[in-house]
Amino acid sequence: MPGPATGAPPLSLNPEQRAAVHYLGGPLLVLAGAGSGKTRVITEKIAELLRSGHQAERIAAITFTNKAAREMRERVGKLISKDAAEKLLVCTFHALGLRFLSIEHAAAGLRRGFTVLDADDSFAILKDLSPKAQKNDYYDLMRQLVGRAKDEGLTPDEALAAARSPRELQAAELYQAYQKRLHTFNAVDFDDLIAIPDRLLRENEELRLRWRERLSYLLVDEYQDTNRTQYRLLKELVGPRGGFTAVGDDDQSIYAWRGANPENLNTLTVDFPNLKVIKLEQNYRCSGRILRCANAVIGNNPHLFEKRLWSAHGDGEPIRILNCRDDTHEAERIAAEIVFRRDQQKAPWSDFSILYRGNHQARALEQALRLARVPYHLSGGQAFFDRAEIRDVLAYLRLIANPDDDAAFLRAVQVPKREIGTITLEKLATLAGSKNLSMLKAAESVEVQKQLAARPGSQVAEFAQLFRHWREAGSRMGAGDLTALVLQESGYAQHLMAGLKDPEARARRDENLQELVRFLREADKGKDGLSTLTNQLALINFSDRDDPGNAVRLSTLHAAKGLEFRHVWLVGVEDGTLPHHGAIEEGRLDEERRLFYVGITRAKDTLTISTSLQKKRFGEMERLKPSRFLRELPEADVRQEGDDPEKEAEEKRERSLSHFARIADLLK
């Protein structure tokens, strides 16, 4: 263990932040409230670790999105030398798992060049393995149950023994067949990226000691979002010495639906009895009124560690509550308010955000903003790497990197069409299985080709020859240039353009393909190899390339965590929506309250909360009640409609004048 820290962090850090940066004597939990500067603490602590003698290559900072990792890496790069910044490991949990498996692939039973399958690939395999056709909801449930078994550290045999219901039994049986298929493909899925390293570290002492030596200190951001497997992986990596800093906020734990386990905060205190806890309670984002409302709401949840945010900012404006007739009226009012405030303050559109509980709530808002000619960006729309043409081309690249990737083979061989039909593919799969070969390797076999009908057999041989050629080309050119070559020689680009009659659609698709080539040329500068690159692409969170520009941000509350805006509208705050009706029926209000808290604390200067009296549901109007959470707001900091008629009348006149002026400008 290095000696005590030397030097001092910048004076701009507050006392609690400085204490968190300085403390290197053991395991540390930093309870970082919303807007309390947690990223600053992590980046400054990395610099402090380097000053105290830790080697950069033995420090890992782990977070949950590539975007957050990239931003953290950029901020750290401004504090330390370029050489140290390049050696530092700043990544997501899944990227750490990928690095582990790339190094320890033999121990994991994998060959070099293994593939990381995405959710669609996993879905397709489970569907193929199911004994009879089912609805898509069934396969989604099977995938969730298989993922849960991996999250709990269960092998297929253990999952089978633990099954208690018919559905769990079906999932366990599918889990066994699914893992065999992955082994045949020389592939892993997202859950395996955490589950396999966790299992290997628990079972293999030599491996465990080697990785504890490799990583001397871990920093984990958004710790409240870790699941069971991620926590176990962290515990195995740091060992009893506990060289780590976990930074999190139990009040912002809103991802239980995808496996996050806020109880991991409690588990830390049990597994590491000498854990030091430091609370960051000074908020640098919100006005005083907004913080008082946030504290009042979240104070109704149980807490292991009590904390109360405070701010040196002034009180600011009261939180406004709008009562609207329905969601259309609600959307129209908010669009008008945003136009008025933007014109009044000459502020950029990006200062404004509208947040909601579910994606379906965006429709009325989009229509109102379009009518008001307000530029907006919808978070969570179709992302670049989720577009069909991008996924098609990536299937080609995956298959070049890993000839055993049957999922990629089945996608690539069918775009463009090559006179290789379903019957031929089924026969090829059967022959491949009988010879214990992947489908591409079977396609390369002259013996297999002879057992296929003449015309499709020659097409299969031609397809296999293309991949031999591209693998050879890939040994002497970068990923971007190889992609350009594949687009040209596969006929894919021509196939894509031929299927589109609209010139604008053709231009968009072509630009997407060219953007992929540019992106891969830039990403391949590290010369890590095509297989590493395609696996890294599989880990990209689609929002990582989500650049809203100067536009009003429309976002779900889940997607808004980590963001901040000067002016926020929180819409649809009714019982049944927020909190969600399922949470009300099942008594799960704590996480819904945390979601409301997250929404409140996105606002810096002003917060407007809106409710509707009714909405259409299944073709009929349904009466609504304001959310029970609104009763938890302190009355002194809230302004309901009707509280100040004179002020509201003046605001209405100002909005009308602004509206007419805007119409006049449009007519000009």
N, C-alpha and C positions, 0 to 999 in steps of 0.2 A: 504494500500500500504506500503510495507517495506520501510525503510529509505534509505538514499543514500548508494551506493556501498562502501564496505570496502575492503581494500587490493588492490593490483595492479596486473594486468595480467603480464605474463612474458614479459621481455624486448624485446624478439625476435619479438613481434608483432610490426608492423609499426604504425605510429600515427593514421591513419584512422581505422585500425583494433582495436586499443586500444579504440578509441572513440566509436566504435560500441559495443564493449564488455562492456564498462562502462555505456553506456546510458540506464537507467532504468526508466526515468521520463515520458514515454508515448509511443505512437506508433512509431515504427522505421522501415524505409525501407532502407535496405542495398543493393545498386546497386553494385553487385560483378561481375566484368569482368572476362573473361576466365582466369583460372590459378591464380586468385588473393587471394586464401586461404580462401574461404568462409566457408568450413567445419571447419577449425581451429577456425574461428570466432564464429561459432555456438557452438562448444564444449567448448571453453573458456567462452562463455557467460553463458552456463549452470552452469559451476563452479562458475561464478561470482554471478548468481542468488542465488545459495545455500549459498555463503558467505554473501549475503545481507539479508538473512532471509527467502527466499522462501523455502517451503517444497518440497522435491523431488517428492512426489506423486502428487503434484499439478502443476508440470511442464510437458508440452507435446512438444516434438520436432517431427515435421511432415515432411515427405519427400515423394517421389513418387515411390520408389522401395524398396522391402524388403532388397535387397542387400545394398542399400545406408543406410537404417535404421540400419542394422546390423553393418556396418562399423562405423557409427556414435556412436552407443552404445559402441562399443569396444574402440573407441578413448576417449569418455567421461569417461569410466571406468578407464582409466589410470590417470584421473585428480581428481576424487572424490572417496569417500569411497565406498567399496563394497556394504554396506547397502543402501546408497543413490542411487547407480547405479541400484540396483534391483528394487527400488521403482519408478524410473524415467520411464515415458512413451515415448518411441521412436518408432515411427511406421509410416505406410503409412496413407493417408487419408481414404482409405477403411478399414484398420484395426481399425482406430479410430471409424469409423461408425459401424463396427461390435461390438466393445466394448460397444458403446452406446446402440445398439439394444439388446445386451445380457443383459444389465442392465434394459433397459426400454422396454422390449419386450411386456409387457402388454399394455402400452400406444400406441404401434405400432400395436396392434391387432394381435400379434404373440404369440404362445405358446412356452414354453421352448423347447430347442432342435430343433429350426427351422434350415432350410438348406439354404446355399448360393448356388444358381445355377450358373454354369459357362456359357460361351457364347454358347457352344454346346447344353446345356440343353435348353437355351432360344430359340435358333434356332429351336430345335425339337418341342417345345411347339407352337411357332408361326406357324410352318409348319402344325402341327396337327390341329390348330384352323382355318387355312385358309379355306374359303368355297370351293375352288377348287385348284387342283394341279397347281403349278407354278414352274418356274425355280428357282434355288438356289439364283440367283441374286436378285430376287423379295423378298425372305425372308430376305436376308442381308439388303436390303433397308428398309423393314418394321422394322427390329431390330434397324437400325440407327435412323429412325424417332421416334420410341417409346423411344429410349434412349435420343434423342434430347428433346422430350416433358418432360421427367423427369429432364433433365439438366436445362430446363427453369422453373421448379417448377410447371408444369401443372398436374392437376389430369386428369383421363380419360375423365370426363365430360368437363373440361376446354379445353382439347386437341380437343375434338369433336367440341366444339363451335368455336375454333380458326382455324379449318381446312379450307384451301382456295383452295386446288386442289384435284382432285379425289384420288391421291396417299396419300395425307395427311388425307383425309377422311377414306380411307381403313385402314391406320395405326392407326388412332384414334379408329376406331371400334375394330380392333385387340387388341389395348392397353386395352380397357375395358374388353374384354374376357380374355386377358392374365393375368391381375391383379387378376381377379376372380380365375383363375387356380392357380396362385401363392398362393392365400389365402387358397385354398383347400389343396395345398401341404404343407402348413405351411412353405413357402419358400420366399426368396427374391432374386433378382438378383444383379449384381455389382452396377448398377445405383441406386438401392434402398438403398444401404449402405450409400450413401450420401444424396439422395433425401428425405428419410423418416426422418432421424434426423433433416435435415434442416427444413422440414415442421413442425415437432413437436415443435422445438424450437421457430419457428415464431408464432405458434398458442397457445402455452401453457406457460404462464408467469411463473408459479410455476416451471416447468421443466427447463425453461431458466435460472432462478435465481439459481436453484440448480446446474446446470452444470457450471455456471460462478463461483460459489463458489468452485466447485470441481477442476476446472482448473484455476489457478491464472495467468499463463503466458504461451503463445504459441510461439514457434519458427517454422517458415515455410520455408523450403528449396525449391529451384527451384520454387519460387513463380510465375514466368512468365508462368508456365505450368498449373496453376489452371484454372478450368472452372467456369462457373457462379455459379453452385451449391456449389462447394467447397469454393468459395469466400463468398457466403451467409452463409454457415456453420461457417466459420471462424469469420465473422462479428457477428453472433448471440452468439458465444461462448465468444468472448472477450468483447462485449458490448461497451458502450460509453467510458469506461475507457481506452480501447485500450491497454491492457497489452500484446503486441506482438512485435516480430521482424520478418519481412518478408525479406528473402534474395533471390534475383533473378537478372536476367540479361535480359533486353528486347532484346538484340542482339542475345540471344540464344533461343528465342521462336520459336520452329520449329515443334510444335505439334498441329497447328490449325485444321488439318485434323481429329484429335481425340477429339476435343472440347476445347483445351486450348485457353484461351482468354487473350492475352497480354494487352488488354484494362483494365484488373484488376489493372494494375499499376496506370493508370490514376484515376480509381475509388477510390483507396486508398486516394488520395489527396483530393477528394471531401467528402468522408464519414468521414475522420479523418483530419479536418483542421489543427490540431496541429502536423501532421505527420512530423517527422524529417527524413531527407534523408542524408545518408552518402555514398560516392562513394569509392569503392576499385578499384583503377586504376593501382596499381603496379602488374605486372604479374611476377610470379616466375617460369614460365614454358618455355617460348619461347625465341628464339634468337631475337635480335633487328630487323633484316630484316623481319622475319616472322611476328612480331608484326606490323611493319610499313605497310606491305601488308594487314594484317587483318584490321587495322584502316582505310586504304584507301578504302577498299571495303565497309565496313559497314558504312562509312561516307556518302554513297549515299542513305541511308535509313533515313526517318524522325525520330526524337527522341524527346520525352518529356523531358528527362534528358540527356544532353550531357555528354559524358565521353570519355577519350582517354587513352588507355592502354600504359604503358611504362615499360621498363625492365632494370635492372642493368646489365644484361648479355651483352656480346659483340654482334657485328653485326652478326657473323656467316656466313655461306655460302649463296650465292644468291639462290633464289627460281628458280629451273630449270623447263623449259617447254619442254616437249618431243612431237614431232609431228610424229605420227605413221601412217602406211598405213591403218590398220584396227584393230579391237579389238584383233585378234589373234596375230598380230605383237606387239601390245601394251603389251599384257600379257607376251609374250616371253621376251621382253626387260626388263620388270619389274622383272621377275623371275631371269634373268641373273644378273641384278643390285643388287638384294638382296643377291644373292650368293656371288657376288664379294665383296660387302661392308661387309658382315658378315665374310668372310674369311680374309679380310684386317684388320678388327678391332677386330677379335676374340670375337665378341659380341654374346649374346644369340639371338636366333630367335625371342624371345618375344619383342625385341627392335624394330621390324619392323611391319608395318601395311599397308594394302591396303584398301582404302576407296572408296565407290562408291554410286551413287544415288539410284539404284534399285537392287533388289536381282538377276535379270536375268543377270547382268553384271559379276556375280561371276563365271559363267561356264567356260569361256575361261581362267580366272585366275587360277581356280583349276586345269585345264588340264596342263597348263604351269608349275605350281608349282610341280605337281606330276612328270612330265617328268624331272624336275630339281632335284628331290628327296629332296624337301624342305618341312619340316613338317608345316602344317598350320591348323588353327582352324577357322571354318566358324561360325561366330556369327549368331544366329537366326535359326540354324538347329533344327531338332526335339528335343524337350526338354524332360527331364526325366518324368515330371508329365503330359506330353502330349502323352505319349506312350499308345497304346490301352490296354495293359495288366495292366498298372498302373491305368488307368481310370476305368477299369472293377472292380479291387479290391476296389478302393475307392468308387465305387457305392455300393458294399456290406457294407462297413463301414458306409456310409451315411445312408443307410436304417436301419442298426442296431441302429444308433443314432437317427434317425427320421423316424418312421414307416409311416409317412404321405407323405414321399418323393416319389411320383409316378414316377418321372423321373428316380430315382435310381432303383426303383422296375423294371421298364421295361428294364433297361440295365442288371441288375443282373439276372433276371429270364431267360434270353436268352443265358447266358454263364455260364456253358455249357448248351447245349440243353437238355431239360427235358421232351420231348413229350408234351410240352405246346405250341401249335401253335398259329397263329394269330387269328383264330376264337375263341379259348378259351380265349385269352387275351382280345379280343373285348367284349366278353360276360361278362367276369369278370369286365371290366371297366364299362359296362352298369349297372351291378348289384351293383357295388360299388357306382356309382353315384346315383342310385335310393334310396340307403340307407344312403347317405351322409357319406360314409366311404372312406378311402384311399384304394388302391388296396391291400396292404398287410393286412390291417385289415379285408377287405372283404374276402381275402384268408384264414384268420384264422377262419372265421365264418362257422360253420357246415352247417347252413342253406344255405349259398351261395354255399358251396362245393357240396351239394346235387343237385343243379340246373345245374351243369356242367356234361358233359359226364363222365362215370365211370373212365376210365384210366387217362385222363388229370386232372379230379377232385382230384384223389388220389395224383397225382404229385404236384398239387397246395397245397394240405394239407401238403405234405411232405416238400415242400419249406417253407411254413409258419412255420412249426415246427422247422426247422433249425434256423430261426431267433429268435424264442422264446428262444431256447437253447443258441444262441449266445448273446442275450441281457442279459440273466442271467449270462453267463460267463463273459461278459464285466463288470459286477458290481464288480468282484473280481480279474480282471487281467488288465494289461496295454494294450495300443493300439497295441504295437508291438507283444506281445504274442497272443492277440486276432486275429490279422491278420494272424499269423502263423497257428492258429487253423482253421480260415476260409479257408485258402488255402488247408489245409489238408482235412477238412470235406466236403467242397463244391464240391470237384472234379475239381475245376478250374485249379489247377496246372497240373493235369494229362491231362485234356482236352487241355490245351495250348501246352504241350509237344507232345501229340499225333498228333496234326495238323501240326507239323513241321518235315520235313524229314532231313533237313540240321543239323548236329550235332552242328555246330558253332552257328546257329540261336537258337537252343534249349538252348545252354549254355548261350547265351546273355540274352534270356528271363528269364531263371531261375535266373541269376545273378541280373536282374532288380527286380524280386520279392523279392529276399533276401535282396537287397539294401533297398527296401521299408520297409521291416520288421525292418532292422537295424535303418533306419531313424526314424521310428515311435517310436521305443524303446527309442531312444535318445531324440526325441521331446516331449515325454510323461512324462519326468522327472518332469515337473511342476505339473502333476496331475490335469490338468484343465478339464478333462473329454473328452470323445470321440467326442461329438457333437462340442465342441469348437475346438478340434484339426482338425476335418475334415473341418470345416469352415475356419480355418486358412490356411489349405492346399489349399483350393479353391482360396485363395488370393495370393498364391505364384506366383510371376512373373517368368515365365519359365527361364529367363536368370539368376535368382538368383543362380542356380546350374550350371552355365555355366563357367567351369574352363578351360581356354585355355591351361594351362601348358606352356612349352617352345616351342612355335610355332608362326609362322607369323599369325597375326590376320587379317582375311578378314571380313569386316563389312560394313553395310550400314552407311551412315552419321547419320541417325536418331539414330541408335543403338550405335554409337560411342560417343555420347555426354557424358561427364563426364570422358572419358578415355584420356590417353596421351601416346605417344610413342616417342622414340628418332628420328626415321626415318619414314616418312609418304609418301606414294604415293597416290595421289588423281587422280583417273582415270575417263575417259569418260567425260571430261569437255568440252562438246560441247552444242551449242544451241539445244534444243529439249530433252537433257538429264539433264543438269544442266546449266541453268534453264530448268525445265521440259516443254515439248511443251504445256501442258494444262495451265500452269502458264503464258506462253508467250501469248497464245490466249486470256486468261481472264484478262491479266494485273496484275497478282498477283506475281510480282517479288520480293517484300520485303522479304517474307518468304524464297524464293529460295536463295536470297542473304545471309540471315542469315544462311542457311544451308551450303553455301560455306564458310562463316566465321567460322562456327563450325569446318568444315574440316580443314581449315588453322590452327586454334588454337589448334588442337590435336598434332601438331608437336613441338617437343622440339628443335632438332638440325638441321634437314634437312627436306625440303619439295620439292617433285617433283610432278608436275602437268602434266598429259598427255592428249593428244587429238588424235582422229583418223580422217583420211580424208574420210573414208567411213565405212559403216557397212551394214550387210545384214538385210533387213526388209521385212517380208512377201515374202521371197524367192528371192528378188531382191536387188542389191546393191544400197544404198542410199548415196548421197554425203552429207558431214557434214561440218558445219562451227564451228570454235572454239567459245567457250562460250563468250558472250558479257561481262561477268564478268572479263575476262582476261584483257580487255582494262582498267579496273579500277585499276590494279596493278601498283605501281610506277616503271617506267622503270629502275631506278637506282638499284633496289633490285631484278631484274629478269634477268635470263640468258636464252635467247632463243637459240635453236640449230643453230649453224652457227655464233654466236656472237664472239666466240674465237676458230677458227679452230685448232690452234696449241695445245691448252689445250685439246680439244676434241679428237684430234688424239692420244695424249699421253694416255688419259683415255681409248681409244679404245684398244690400245696396251696392257695396264695393264689388261683390262678385258679379252682379248684373252689369255694372259699368264695364268691368273687365271683359265680360263675355261679349258685350256689344262691340267693344273696341277690337276684340279679336276677329269678330265677324267682318267688321269694316276692313281690317287688314287683309283678310282672305279675299274679299271682293276686289280690293285693289289689285 
